Amino acid sequence: MKKSVGWWGLLLWALAAPVAAQQAETATGTGETVSPRFGLRYTTEGAGYDPFASVEAFLPLFETPGSNLTFMEGRLLLSSKSA
């Protein structure tokens, strides 16, 4: 049995799902850096929402290991409804 996901639930999920706080577990100056991340996702049709695909990216721009991180994050949503 499928549950209906309303627009507010989908919006909340879209905003909260990829967000994860990263804690520096190593000492400053150890040389470990944050890597870029990319993702592709396809969601099939269900009760109350249309199918769509998404492309996501996380790109670190400037970083002081263990201290500061400046990054760019983007998401592109593509509707795949044919009608």
HTML snippet that shows the backbone in 3Dmol.js (N, CA, C, O; Angstrom):
<script src="https://3Dmol.org/build/3Dmol-min.js"></script>
<div id="view" style="width:600px;height:400px;position:relative"></div>
<script>
const pdb = `
ATOM      1  N   MET A   1       0.840  -1.177   0.000  1.00  0.00           N
ATOM      2  CA  MET A   1       0.000   0.000   0.000  1.00  0.00           C
ATOM      3  C   MET A   1       0.885   1.241   0.000  1.00  0.00           C
ATOM      4  O   MET A   1       1.786   1.364   0.830  1.00  0.00           O
ATOM      5  N   LYS A   2       0.630   2.163  -0.933  1.00  0.00           N
ATOM      6  CA  LYS A   2       1.424   3.379  -1.033  1.00  0.00           C
ATOM      7  C   LYS A   2       0.769   4.484  -0.229  1.00  0.00           C
ATOM      8  O   LYS A   2      -0.456   4.607  -0.200  1.00  0.00           O
ATOM      9  N   LYS A   3       1.592   5.283   0.422  1.00  0.00           N
ATOM     10  CA  LYS A   3       1.094   6.438   1.155  1.00  0.00           C
ATOM     11  C   LYS A   3       1.188   7.664   0.269  1.00  0.00           C
ATOM     12  O   LYS A   3       2.121   7.791  -0.524  1.00  0.00           O
ATOM     13  N   SER A   4       0.248   8.551   0.395  1.00  0.00           N
ATOM     14  CA  SER A   4       0.263   9.796  -0.345  1.00  0.00           C
ATOM     15  C   SER A   4       1.211  10.785   0.329  1.00  0.00           C
ATOM     16  O   SER A   4       1.144  11.003   1.539  1.00  0.00           O
ATOM     17  N   VAL A   5       2.080  11.370  -0.464  1.00  0.00           N
ATOM     18  CA  VAL A   5       3.005  12.374   0.051  1.00  0.00           C
ATOM     19  C   VAL A   5       2.566  13.723  -0.502  1.00  0.00           C
ATOM     20  O   VAL A   5       2.585  13.937  -1.714  1.00  0.00           O
ATOM     21  N   GLY A   6       2.172  14.626   0.378  1.00  0.00           N
ATOM     22  CA  GLY A   6       1.723  15.939  -0.054  1.00  0.00           C
ATOM     23  C   GLY A   6       2.892  16.801  -0.494  1.00  0.00           C
ATOM     24  O   GLY A   6       4.051  16.450  -0.275  1.00  0.00           O
ATOM     25  N   TRP A   7       2.581  17.934  -1.115  1.00  0.00           N
ATOM     26  CA  TRP A   7       3.611  18.859  -1.592  1.00  0.00           C
ATOM     27  C   TRP A   7       4.478  19.354  -0.447  1.00  0.00           C
ATOM     28  O   TRP A   7       5.690  19.503  -0.604  1.00  0.00           O
ATOM     29  N   TRP A   8       3.860  19.613   0.716  1.00  0.00           N
ATOM     30  CA  TRP A   8       4.647  20.102   1.853  1.00  0.00           C
ATOM     31  C   TRP A   8       5.621  19.041   2.342  1.00  0.00           C
ATOM     32  O   TRP A   8       6.759  19.351   2.694  1.00  0.00           O
ATOM     33  N   GLY A   9       5.181  17.801   2.366  1.00  0.00           N
ATOM     34  CA  GLY A   9       6.053  16.719   2.782  1.00  0.00           C
ATOM     35  C   GLY A   9       7.201  16.516   1.807  1.00  0.00           C
ATOM     36  O   GLY A   9       8.340  16.287   2.216  1.00  0.00           O
ATOM     37  N   LEU A  10       6.896  16.602   0.499  1.00  0.00           N
ATOM     38  CA  LEU A  10       7.919  16.463  -0.523  1.00  0.00           C
ATOM     39  C   LEU A  10       8.913  17.622  -0.451  1.00  0.00           C
ATOM     40  O   LEU A  10      10.119  17.415  -0.582  1.00  0.00           O
ATOM     41  N   LEU A  11       8.413  18.832  -0.246  1.00  0.00           N
ATOM     42  CA  LEU A  11       9.282  20.002  -0.125  1.00  0.00           C
ATOM     43  C   LEU A  11      10.168  19.887   1.105  1.00  0.00           C
ATOM     44  O   LEU A  11      11.366  20.161   1.034  1.00  0.00           O
ATOM     45  N   LEU A  12       9.594  19.487   2.224  1.00  0.00           N
ATOM     46  CA  LEU A  12      10.376  19.317   3.447  1.00  0.00           C
ATOM     47  C   LEU A  12      11.441  18.254   3.263  1.00  0.00           C
ATOM     48  O   LEU A  12      12.578  18.433   3.698  1.00  0.00           O
ATOM     49  N   TRP A  13      11.086  17.146   2.621  1.00  0.00           N
ATOM     50  CA  TRP A  13      12.058  16.094   2.365  1.00  0.00           C
ATOM     51  C   TRP A  13      13.174  16.597   1.458  1.00  0.00           C
ATOM     52  O   TRP A  13      14.346  16.310   1.704  1.00  0.00           O
ATOM     53  N   ALA A  14      12.822  17.349   0.405  1.00  0.00           N
ATOM     54  CA  ALA A  14      13.818  17.851  -0.541  1.00  0.00           C
ATOM     55  C   ALA A  14      14.789  18.809   0.128  1.00  0.00           C
ATOM     56  O   ALA A  14      15.971  18.839  -0.217  1.00  0.00           O
ATOM     57  N   LEU A  15      14.301  19.592   1.080  1.00  0.00           N
ATOM     58  CA  LEU A  15      15.167  20.541   1.754  1.00  0.00           C
ATOM     59  C   LEU A  15      16.018  19.880   2.829  1.00  0.00           C
ATOM     60  O   LEU A  15      17.157  20.292   3.054  1.00  0.00           O
ATOM     61  N   ALA A  16      15.490  18.872   3.488  1.00  0.00           N
ATOM     62  CA  ALA A  16      16.186  18.286   4.634  1.00  0.00           C
ATOM     63  C   ALA A  16      17.022  17.055   4.286  1.00  0.00           C
ATOM     64  O   ALA A  16      18.012  16.787   4.967  1.00  0.00           O
ATOM     65  N   ALA A  17      16.661  16.307   3.260  1.00  0.00           N
ATOM     66  CA  ALA A  17      17.328  15.042   2.977  1.00  0.00           C
ATOM     67  C   ALA A  17      18.822  15.174   2.686  1.00  0.00           C
ATOM     68  O   ALA A  17      19.609  14.434   3.274  1.00  0.00           O
ATOM     69  N   PRO A  18      19.249  16.085   1.802  1.00  0.00           N
ATOM     70  CA  PRO A  18      20.678  16.118   1.507  1.00  0.00           C
ATOM     71  C   PRO A  18      21.519  16.875   2.522  1.00  0.00           C
ATOM     72  O   PRO A  18      22.747  16.878   2.432  1.00  0.00           O
ATOM     73  N   VAL A  19      20.877  17.510   3.478  1.00  0.00           N
ATOM     74  CA  VAL A  19      21.611  18.314   4.444  1.00  0.00           C
ATOM     75  C   VAL A  19      22.090  17.439   5.589  1.00  0.00           C
ATOM     76  O   VAL A  19      21.290  16.801   6.273  1.00  0.00           O
ATOM     77  N   ALA A  20      23.374  17.414   5.787  1.00  0.00           N
ATOM     78  CA  ALA A  20      23.962  16.661   6.890  1.00  0.00           C
ATOM     79  C   ALA A  20      25.157  17.449   7.414  1.00  0.00           C
ATOM     80  O   ALA A  20      26.077  17.770   6.661  1.00  0.00           O
ATOM     81  N   ALA A  21      25.137  17.749   8.675  1.00  0.00           N
ATOM     82  CA  ALA A  21      26.239  18.503   9.278  1.00  0.00           C
ATOM     83  C   ALA A  21      27.485  17.634   9.306  1.00  0.00           C
ATOM     84  O   ALA A  21      27.435  16.457   9.663  1.00  0.00           O
ATOM     85  N   GLN A  22      28.587  18.229   8.929  1.00  0.00           N
ATOM     86  CA  GLN A  22      29.845  17.501   8.948  1.00  0.00           C
ATOM     87  C   GLN A  22      30.695  18.065  10.071  1.00  0.00           C
ATOM     88  O   GLN A  22      31.050  19.243  10.073  1.00  0.00           O
ATOM     89  N   GLN A  23      31.010  17.211  11.017  1.00  0.00           N
ATOM     90  CA  GLN A  23      31.836  17.605  12.148  1.00  0.00           C
ATOM     91  C   GLN A  23      33.285  17.261  11.846  1.00  0.00           C
ATOM     92  O   GLN A  23      33.578  16.172  11.353  1.00  0.00           O
ATOM     93  N   ALA A  24      34.187  18.181  12.138  1.00  0.00           N
ATOM     94  CA  ALA A  24      35.617  17.918  11.951  1.00  0.00           C
ATOM     95  C   ALA A  24      36.080  17.015  13.085  1.00  0.00           C
ATOM     96  O   ALA A  24      36.121  17.436  14.241  1.00  0.00           O
ATOM     97  N   GLU A  25      36.429  15.770  12.755  1.00  0.00           N
ATOM     98  CA  GLU A  25      36.846  14.805  13.766  1.00  0.00           C
ATOM     99  C   GLU A  25      38.359  14.755  13.908  1.00  0.00           C
ATOM    100  O   GLU A  25      38.890  14.080  14.790  1.00  0.00           O
ATOM    101  N   THR A  26      39.048  15.476  13.030  1.00  0.00           N
ATOM    102  CA  THR A  26      40.503  15.451  13.084  1.00  0.00           C
ATOM    103  C   THR A  26      41.014  16.820  13.484  1.00  0.00           C
ATOM    104  O   THR A  26      40.287  17.812  13.425  1.00  0.00           O
ATOM    105  N   ALA A  27      42.241  16.864  13.881  1.00  0.00           N
ATOM    106  CA  ALA A  27      42.856  18.122  14.288  1.00  0.00           C
ATOM    107  C   ALA A  27      43.112  18.997  13.068  1.00  0.00           C
ATOM    108  O   ALA A  27      43.290  18.490  11.960  1.00  0.00           O
ATOM    109  N   THR A  28      43.130  20.304  13.270  1.00  0.00           N
ATOM    110  CA  THR A  28      43.392  21.247  12.194  1.00  0.00           C
ATOM    111  C   THR A  28      44.792  21.023  11.644  1.00  0.00           C
ATOM    112  O   THR A  28      45.750  20.826  12.392  1.00  0.00           O
ATOM    113  N   GLY A  29      44.888  21.057  10.315  1.00  0.00           N
ATOM    114  CA  GLY A  29      46.192  20.935   9.696  1.00  0.00           C
ATOM    115  C   GLY A  29      46.594  19.516   9.342  1.00  0.00           C
ATOM    116  O   GLY A  29      47.751  19.285   8.993  1.00  0.00           O
ATOM    117  N   THR A  30      45.683  18.560   9.419  1.00  0.00           N
ATOM    118  CA  THR A  30      46.033  17.176   9.092  1.00  0.00           C
ATOM    119  C   THR A  30      45.970  16.928   7.600  1.00  0.00           C
ATOM    120  O   THR A  30      46.413  15.876   7.138  1.00  0.00           O
ATOM    121  N   GLY A  31      45.431  17.870   6.828  1.00  0.00           N
ATOM    122  CA  GLY A  31      45.409  17.724   5.386  1.00  0.00           C
ATOM    123  C   GLY A  31      44.171  17.050   4.825  1.00  0.00           C
ATOM    124  O   GLY A  31      44.058  16.929   3.605  1.00  0.00           O
ATOM    125  N   GLU A  32      43.240  16.606   5.652  1.00  0.00           N
ATOM    126  CA  GLU A  32      42.020  15.982   5.145  1.00  0.00           C
ATOM    127  C   GLU A  32      41.078  17.071   4.656  1.00  0.00           C
ATOM    128  O   GLU A  32      40.881  18.088   5.322  1.00  0.00           O
ATOM    129  N   THR A  33      40.500  16.844   3.482  1.00  0.00           N
ATOM    130  CA  THR A  33      39.585  17.819   2.897  1.00  0.00           C
ATOM    131  C   THR A  33      38.249  17.164   2.572  1.00  0.00           C
ATOM    132  O   THR A  33      38.131  15.939   2.557  1.00  0.00           O
ATOM    133  N   VAL A  34      37.256  17.988   2.315  1.00  0.00           N
ATOM    134  CA  VAL A  34      35.925  17.519   1.948  1.00  0.00           C
ATOM    135  C   VAL A  34      35.905  17.313   0.433  1.00  0.00           C
ATOM    136  O   VAL A  34      36.346  18.182  -0.319  1.00  0.00           O
ATOM    137  N   SER A  35      35.402  16.182  -0.007  1.00  0.00           N
ATOM    138  CA  SER A  35      35.363  15.844  -1.430  1.00  0.00           C
ATOM    139  C   SER A  35      34.063  16.321  -2.068  1.00  0.00           C
ATOM    140  O   SER A  35      33.037  16.409  -1.393  1.00  0.00           O
ATOM    141  N   PRO A  36      34.098  16.631  -3.369  1.00  0.00           N
ATOM    142  CA  PRO A  36      32.858  16.957  -4.075  1.00  0.00           C
ATOM    143  C   PRO A  36      31.968  15.716  -4.176  1.00  0.00           C
ATOM    144  O   PRO A  36      32.458  14.587  -4.191  1.00  0.00           O
ATOM    145  N   ARG A  37      30.662  15.942  -4.245  1.00  0.00           N
ATOM    146  CA  ARG A  37      29.706  14.837  -4.351  1.00  0.00           C
ATOM    147  C   ARG A  37      28.701  15.150  -5.451  1.00  0.00           C
ATOM    148  O   ARG A  37      28.285  16.295  -5.627  1.00  0.00           O
ATOM    149  N   PHE A  38      28.320  14.113  -6.184  1.00  0.00           N
ATOM    150  CA  PHE A  38      27.344  14.248  -7.256  1.00  0.00           C
ATOM    151  C   PHE A  38      26.329  13.125  -7.129  1.00  0.00           C
ATOM    152  O   PHE A  38      26.652  12.042  -6.642  1.00  0.00           O
ATOM    153  N   GLY A  39      25.099  13.384  -7.568  1.00  0.00           N
ATOM    154  CA  GLY A  39      24.083  12.351  -7.468  1.00  0.00           C
ATOM    155  C   GLY A  39      23.020  12.488  -8.539  1.00  0.00           C
ATOM    156  O   GLY A  39      22.712  13.587  -9.000  1.00  0.00           O
ATOM    157  N   LEU A  40      22.472  11.361  -8.921  1.00  0.00           N
ATOM    158  CA  LEU A  40      21.339  11.280  -9.839  1.00  0.00           C
ATOM    159  C   LEU A  40      20.246  10.501  -9.135  1.00  0.00           C
ATOM    160  O   LEU A  40      20.523   9.529  -8.431  1.00  0.00           O
ATOM    161  N   ARG A  41      19.010  10.924  -9.321  1.00  0.00           N
ATOM    162  CA  ARG A  41      17.893  10.251  -8.659  1.00  0.00           C
ATOM    163  C   ARG A  41      16.679  10.281  -9.585  1.00  0.00           C
ATOM    164  O   ARG A  41      16.450  11.261 -10.294  1.00  0.00           O
ATOM    165  N   TYR A  42      15.919   9.212  -9.569  1.00  0.00           N
ATOM    166  CA  TYR A  42      14.661   9.163 -10.315  1.00  0.00           C
ATOM    167  C   TYR A  42      13.576   8.663  -9.380  1.00  0.00           C
ATOM    168  O   TYR A  42      13.716   7.616  -8.749  1.00  0.00           O
ATOM    169  N   THR A  43      12.500   9.420  -9.299  1.00  0.00           N
ATOM    170  CA  THR A  43      11.361   9.064  -8.457  1.00  0.00           C
ATOM    171  C   THR A  43      10.190   8.698  -9.364  1.00  0.00           C
ATOM    172  O   THR A  43       9.811   9.471 -10.243  1.00  0.00           O
ATOM    173  N   THR A  44       9.624   7.521  -9.145  1.00  0.00           N
ATOM    174  CA  THR A  44       8.520   7.064  -9.986  1.00  0.00           C
ATOM    175  C   THR A  44       7.208   7.694  -9.551  1.00  0.00           C
ATOM    176  O   THR A  44       7.108   8.294  -8.481  1.00  0.00           O
ATOM    177  N   GLU A  45       6.221   7.545 -10.393  1.00  0.00           N
ATOM    178  CA  GLU A  45       4.888   8.107 -10.131  1.00  0.00           C
ATOM    179  C   GLU A  45       4.257   7.401  -8.940  1.00  0.00           C
ATOM    180  O   GLU A  45       4.400   6.191  -8.763  1.00  0.00           O
ATOM    181  N   GLY A  46       3.560   8.178  -8.132  1.00  0.00           N
ATOM    182  CA  GLY A  46       2.858   7.621  -6.985  1.00  0.00           C
ATOM    183  C   GLY A  46       1.575   8.376  -6.750  1.00  0.00           C
ATOM    184  O   GLY A  46       1.210   9.254  -7.532  1.00  0.00           O
ATOM    185  N   ALA A  47       0.896   8.043  -5.687  1.00  0.00           N
ATOM    186  CA  ALA A  47      -0.373   8.697  -5.366  1.00  0.00           C
ATOM    187  C   ALA A  47      -0.118  10.153  -4.991  1.00  0.00           C
ATOM    188  O   ALA A  47       0.489  10.437  -3.959  1.00  0.00           O
ATOM    189  N   GLY A  48      -0.576  11.057  -5.818  1.00  0.00           N
ATOM    190  CA  GLY A  48      -0.493  12.477  -5.497  1.00  0.00           C
ATOM    191  C   GLY A  48       0.718  13.203  -6.041  1.00  0.00           C
ATOM    192  O   GLY A  48       0.830  14.412  -5.838  1.00  0.00           O
ATOM    193  N   TYR A  49       1.629  12.528  -6.722  1.00  0.00           N
ATOM    194  CA  TYR A  49       2.766  13.246  -7.299  1.00  0.00           C
ATOM    195  C   TYR A  49       3.201  12.595  -8.607  1.00  0.00           C
ATOM    196  O   TYR A  49       2.985  11.404  -8.831  1.00  0.00           O
ATOM    197  N   ASP A  50       3.814  13.400  -9.459  1.00  0.00           N
ATOM    198  CA  ASP A  50       4.256  12.948 -10.771  1.00  0.00           C
ATOM    199  C   ASP A  50       5.707  12.463 -10.709  1.00  0.00           C
ATOM    200  O   ASP A  50       6.445  12.830  -9.794  1.00  0.00           O
ATOM    201  N   PRO A  51       6.115  11.646 -11.673  1.00  0.00           N
ATOM    202  CA  PRO A  51       7.504  11.192 -11.697  1.00  0.00           C
ATOM    203  C   PRO A  51       8.452  12.336 -12.049  1.00  0.00           C
ATOM    204  O   PRO A  51       8.095  13.228 -12.819  1.00  0.00           O
ATOM    205  N   PHE A  52       9.661  12.310 -11.485  1.00  0.00           N
ATOM    206  CA  PHE A  52      10.654  13.321 -11.817  1.00  0.00           C
ATOM    207  C   PHE A  52      12.054  12.770 -11.589  1.00  0.00           C
ATOM    208  O   PHE A  52      12.252  11.791 -10.869  1.00  0.00           O
ATOM    209  N   ALA A  53      13.002  13.416 -12.215  1.00  0.00           N
ATOM    210  CA  ALA A  53      14.408  13.068 -12.049  1.00  0.00           C
ATOM    211  C   ALA A  53      15.117  14.267 -11.435  1.00  0.00           C
ATOM    212  O   ALA A  53      14.687  15.406 -11.612  1.00  0.00           O
ATOM    213  N   SER A  54      16.201  14.010 -10.714  1.00  0.00           N
ATOM    214  CA  SER A  54      16.964  15.109 -10.142  1.00  0.00           C
ATOM    215  C   SER A  54      18.455  14.838 -10.285  1.00  0.00           C
ATOM    216  O   SER A  54      18.912  13.695 -10.251  1.00  0.00           O
ATOM    217  N   VAL A  55      19.193  15.925 -10.445  1.00  0.00           N
ATOM    218  CA  VAL A  55      20.649  15.900 -10.496  1.00  0.00           C
ATOM    219  C   VAL A  55      21.114  16.814  -9.374  1.00  0.00           C
ATOM    220  O   VAL A  55      20.675  17.961  -9.287  1.00  0.00           O
ATOM    221  N   GLU A  56      21.998  16.319  -8.515  1.00  0.00           N
ATOM    222  CA  GLU A  56      22.454  17.090  -7.365  1.00  0.00           C
ATOM    223  C   GLU A  56      23.973  17.160  -7.361  1.00  0.00           C
ATOM    224  O   GLU A  56      24.649  16.234  -7.811  1.00  0.00           O
ATOM    225  N   ALA A  57      24.509  18.275  -6.846  1.00  0.00           N
ATOM    226  CA  ALA A  57      25.957  18.433  -6.768  1.00  0.00           C
ATOM    227  C   ALA A  57      26.328  19.217  -5.517  1.00  0.00           C
ATOM    228  O   ALA A  57      25.615  20.136  -5.113  1.00  0.00           O
ATOM    229  N   PHE A  58      27.446  18.849  -4.909  1.00  0.00           N
ATOM    230  CA  PHE A  58      28.030  19.551  -3.770  1.00  0.00           C
ATOM    231  C   PHE A  58      29.495  19.789  -4.125  1.00  0.00           C
ATOM    232  O   PHE A  58      30.258  18.839  -4.298  1.00  0.00           O
ATOM    233  N   LEU A  59      29.886  21.063  -4.233  1.00  0.00           N
ATOM    234  CA  LEU A  59      31.245  21.402  -4.630  1.00  0.00           C
ATOM    235  C   LEU A  59      31.902  22.286  -3.579  1.00  0.00           C
ATOM    236  O   LEU A  59      31.473  23.423  -3.381  1.00  0.00           O
ATOM    237  N   PRO A  60      32.927  21.793  -2.907  1.00  0.00           N
ATOM    238  CA  PRO A  60      33.657  22.653  -1.977  1.00  0.00           C
ATOM    239  C   PRO A  60      34.494  23.662  -2.772  1.00  0.00           C
ATOM    240  O   PRO A  60      35.220  23.275  -3.688  1.00  0.00           O
ATOM    241  N   LEU A  61      34.400  24.946  -2.429  1.00  0.00           N
ATOM    242  CA  LEU A  61      35.129  25.990  -3.140  1.00  0.00           C
ATOM    243  C   LEU A  61      36.420  26.369  -2.423  1.00  0.00           C
ATOM    244  O   LEU A  61      37.504  26.305  -3.002  1.00  0.00           O
ATOM    245  N   PHE A  62      36.295  26.762  -1.164  1.00  0.00           N
ATOM    246  CA  PHE A  62      37.447  27.140  -0.346  1.00  0.00           C
ATOM    247  C   PHE A  62      37.349  26.412   0.986  1.00  0.00           C
ATOM    248  O   PHE A  62      36.266  26.299   1.561  1.00  0.00           O
ATOM    249  N   GLU A  63      38.472  25.921   1.472  1.00  0.00           N
ATOM    250  CA  GLU A  63      38.428  25.156   2.710  1.00  0.00           C
ATOM    251  C   GLU A  63      39.697  25.359   3.535  1.00  0.00           C
ATOM    252  O   GLU A  63      40.813  25.352   3.015  1.00  0.00           O
ATOM    253  N   THR A  64      39.490  25.536   4.810  1.00  0.00           N
ATOM    254  CA  THR A  64      40.568  25.462   5.790  1.00  0.00           C
ATOM    255  C   THR A  64      40.297  24.175   6.558  1.00  0.00           C
ATOM    256  O   THR A  64      39.376  24.136   7.373  1.00  0.00           O
ATOM    257  N   PRO A  65      41.080  23.111   6.318  1.00  0.00           N
ATOM    258  CA  PRO A  65      40.775  21.804   6.918  1.00  0.00           C
ATOM    259  C   PRO A  65      40.544  21.871   8.426  1.00  0.00           C
ATOM    260  O   PRO A  65      41.364  22.403   9.174  1.00  0.00           O
ATOM    261  N   GLY A  66      39.431  21.330   8.846  1.00  0.00           N
ATOM    262  CA  GLY A  66      39.080  21.294  10.261  1.00  0.00           C
ATOM    263  C   GLY A  66      38.511  22.591  10.798  1.00  0.00           C
ATOM    264  O   GLY A  66      38.207  22.675  11.987  1.00  0.00           O
ATOM    265  N   SER A  67      38.354  23.627   9.942  1.00  0.00           N
ATOM    266  CA  SER A  67      37.904  24.912  10.445  1.00  0.00           C
ATOM    267  C   SER A  67      36.754  25.500   9.626  1.00  0.00           C
ATOM    268  O   SER A  67      35.632  25.592  10.125  1.00  0.00           O
ATOM    269  N   ASN A  68      37.014  25.901   8.375  1.00  0.00           N
ATOM    270  CA  ASN A  68      36.016  26.589   7.549  1.00  0.00           C
ATOM    271  C   ASN A  68      35.820  25.868   6.223  1.00  0.00           C
ATOM    272  O   ASN A  68      36.725  25.213   5.706  1.00  0.00           O
ATOM    273  N   LEU A  69      34.608  26.008   5.690  1.00  0.00           N
ATOM    274  CA  LEU A  69      34.299  25.434   4.385  1.00  0.00           C
ATOM    275  C   LEU A  69      33.318  26.351   3.671  1.00  0.00           C
ATOM    276  O   LEU A  69      32.251  26.669   4.198  1.00  0.00           O
ATOM    277  N   THR A  70      33.691  26.773   2.463  1.00  0.00           N
ATOM    278  CA  THR A  70      32.792  27.526   1.596  1.00  0.00           C
ATOM    279  C   THR A  70      32.448  26.586   0.451  1.00  0.00           C
ATOM    280  O   THR A  70      33.344  26.023  -0.178  1.00  0.00           O
ATOM    281  N   PHE A  71      31.161  26.411   0.173  1.00  0.00           N
ATOM    282  CA  PHE A  71      30.762  25.425  -0.814  1.00  0.00           C
ATOM    283  C   PHE A  71      29.600  25.929  -1.649  1.00  0.00           C
ATOM    284  O   PHE A  71      28.951  26.918  -1.308  1.00  0.00           O
ATOM    285  N   MET A  72      29.348  25.231  -2.752  1.00  0.00           N
ATOM    286  CA  MET A  72      28.202  25.510  -3.616  1.00  0.00           C
ATOM    287  C   MET A  72      27.426  24.196  -3.730  1.00  0.00           C
ATOM    288  O   MET A  72      28.003  23.131  -3.951  1.00  0.00           O
ATOM    289  N   GLU A  73      26.122  24.297  -3.575  1.00  0.00           N
ATOM    290  CA  GLU A  73      25.268  23.113  -3.661  1.00  0.00           C
ATOM    291  C   GLU A  73      24.134  23.425  -4.623  1.00  0.00           C
ATOM    292  O   GLU A  73      23.528  24.494  -4.547  1.00  0.00           O
ATOM    293  N   GLY A  74      23.850  22.513  -5.514  1.00  0.00           N
ATOM    294  CA  GLY A  74      22.789  22.750  -6.488  1.00  0.00           C
ATOM    295  C   GLY A  74      21.963  21.513  -6.739  1.00  0.00           C
ATOM    296  O   GLY A  74      22.409  20.386  -6.523  1.00  0.00           O
ATOM    297  N   ARG A  75      20.742  21.748  -7.203  1.00  0.00           N
ATOM    298  CA  ARG A  75      19.840  20.651  -7.528  1.00  0.00           C
ATOM    299  C   ARG A  75      18.991  21.068  -8.721  1.00  0.00           C
ATOM    300  O   ARG A  75      18.454  22.174  -8.761  1.00  0.00           O
ATOM    301  N   LEU A  76      18.879  20.174  -9.683  1.00  0.00           N
ATOM    302  CA  LEU A  76      18.057  20.401 -10.860  1.00  0.00           C
ATOM    303  C   LEU A  76      16.978  19.326 -10.861  1.00  0.00           C
ATOM    304  O   LEU A  76      17.288  18.135 -10.862  1.00  0.00           O
ATOM    305  N   LEU A  77      15.711  19.739 -10.860  1.00  0.00           N
ATOM    306  CA  LEU A  77      14.585  18.804 -10.900  1.00  0.00           C
ATOM    307  C   LEU A  77      13.962  18.824 -12.294  1.00  0.00           C
ATOM    308  O   LEU A  77      13.653  19.891 -12.824  1.00  0.00           O
ATOM    309  N   LEU A  78      13.782  17.659 -12.878  1.00  0.00           N
ATOM    310  CA  LEU A  78      13.240  17.530 -14.229  1.00  0.00           C
ATOM    311  C   LEU A  78      11.979  16.688 -14.181  1.00  0.00           C
ATOM    312  O   LEU A  78      12.012  15.533 -13.756  1.00  0.00           O
ATOM    313  N   SER A  79      10.873  17.263 -14.615  1.00  0.00           N
ATOM    314  CA  SER A  79       9.614  16.515 -14.682  1.00  0.00           C
ATOM    315  C   SER A  79       9.684  15.549 -15.847  1.00  0.00           C
ATOM    316  O   SER A  79      10.135  15.908 -16.935  1.00  0.00           O
ATOM    317  N   SER A  80       9.238  14.322 -15.620  1.00  0.00           N
ATOM    318  CA  SER A  80       9.247  13.335 -16.687  1.00  0.00           C
ATOM    319  C   SER A  80       7.837  12.908 -17.082  1.00  0.00           C
ATOM    320  O   SER A  80       7.641  11.869 -17.713  1.00  0.00           O
ATOM    321  N   LYS A  81       6.864  13.726 -16.701  1.00  0.00           N
ATOM    322  CA  LYS A  81       5.488  13.428 -17.068  1.00  0.00           C
ATOM    323  C   LYS A  81       5.316  13.691 -18.564  1.00  0.00           C
ATOM    324  O   LYS A  81       5.624  14.783 -19.041  1.00  0.00           O
ATOM    325  N   SER A  82       4.835  12.714 -19.288  1.00  0.00           N
ATOM    326  CA  SER A  82       4.736  12.835 -20.739  1.00  0.00           C
ATOM    327  C   SER A  82       3.445  13.487 -21.201  1.00  0.00           C
ATOM    328  O   SER A  82       3.351  13.878 -22.365  1.00  0.00           O
ATOM    329  N   ALA A  83       2.459  13.618 -20.347  1.00  0.00           N
ATOM    330  CA  ALA A  83       1.172  14.186 -20.786  1.00  0.00           C
ATOM    331  C   ALA A  83       1.017  15.620 -20.355  1.00  0.00           C
ATOM    332  O   ALA A  83      -0.005  16.244 -20.642  1.00  0.00           O
TER     333      ALA A  83
END
`;
const viewer = $3Dmol.createViewer("view");
viewer.addModel(pdb, "pdb");
viewer.setStyle({}, {cartoon: {color: "spectrum"}});
viewer.zoomTo();
viewer.render();
</script>
